[in-house]
Amino acid sequence: MKLLEGNMGPKQYLLASDFDQTLSFNDSGILLSEMLGFTGFAEKCAGLSSMHLVHQGAELSYLLLHDPEYRRVRREDLQEVGRRIRLKQNIAALMRILQSLEQFRFTLYVISAAPEEVIRSALEGMVPPARIHGTRFRYDPATGEIQSIVRVPAGYGKVAVLEELRAELGLSGDRVIYVGDGGSDVHVMLHVNRLDGLTVAVSENRFLTPIARRTILSDDVLSILVPVLEDIVGLDTAAIRAFFGEKGFVLQDWDKTRTDSLIIRSGPGRASAVA
């Protein structure tokens, strides 16, 4: 299928995605804790969140550096967690299909607060390591323990990484697409929206979905293609179905819905209504 006519070179886009719960089903911190027999991970994260001590999403990094139990974690533990991560379907197919779009060039980067060792191990052979930007640690060469944190792409940290990549690629803001799933993506989605880029939520997180321009719910990462094909390539529903068919996939169920979430209470001093 020829998607666009023209003599100009391909339009270049930066497609950035979170990792935990976006390209995978697992949370890296939970899986690491279960693998090593650590308890209380959720409670510790909740405590850090209530104190606003770290950006949302950076709780695991803080524990790895400061918590006595998590200080035992080594690089090989993080790599093993990556091998155990349950990924969403068709990540390799997404990379292949993005490269096949005529007149467009989409470059996928991963920007996540998850440790880089986890992400690289999980996506080995699918996403080049140079395109993975996770939490980066400095290790003690003698003991192997985590000595310090070099960078944590959480909160505004994701915005900083995204802007570095955008500057490196020489792209305007409307050539940026960001895909995420939770509250840690709010900052970067607001930033991308301001630049007139495309933001896609892949969960029904109540903080994120009002901000994201599109919300897509699926266990298959190929679902990300739908807003890309609609909003950027300019295909209609029938053409998108045909496009998936040409690539060997069937859009079996595609429900376009809009959900209004409401909480209604009686006003101050107002008696309960009586029929």
Secondary structure as GFF3:
##gff-version 3
##sequence-region A 1 275
A	DSSP	beta_strand	11	17	.	.	.	ID=ss1
A	DSSP	alpha_helix	28	36	.	.	.	ID=ss2
A	DSSP	alpha_helix	41	51	.	.	.	ID=ss3
A	DSSP	alpha_helix	59	66	.	.	.	ID=ss4
A	DSSP	three_ten_helix	70	72	.	.	.	ID=ss5
A	DSSP	alpha_helix	75	84	.	.	.	ID=ss6
A	DSSP	alpha_helix	91	100	.	.	.	ID=ss7
A	DSSP	beta_strand	104	115	.	.	.	ID=ss8
A	DSSP	alpha_helix	116	122	.	.	.	ID=ss9
A	DSSP	three_ten_helix	129	131	.	.	.	ID=ss10
A	DSSP	beta_strand	132	139	.	.	.	ID=ss11
A	DSSP	beta_strand	146	151	.	.	.	ID=ss12
A	DSSP	alpha_helix	156	169	.	.	.	ID=ss13
A	DSSP	three_ten_helix	173	175	.	.	.	ID=ss14
A	DSSP	beta_strand	176	180	.	.	.	ID=ss15
A	DSSP	three_ten_helix	183	185	.	.	.	ID=ss16
A	DSSP	alpha_helix	186	194	.	.	.	ID=ss17
A	DSSP	beta_strand	198	201	.	.	.	ID=ss18
A	DSSP	beta_strand	214	215	.	.	.	ID=ss19
A	DSSP	three_ten_helix	221	224	.	.	.	ID=ss20
A	DSSP	alpha_helix	225	228	.	.	.	ID=ss21
A	DSSP	pi_helix	229	233	.	.	.	ID=ss22
A	DSSP	alpha_helix	237	246	.	.	.	ID=ss23
###
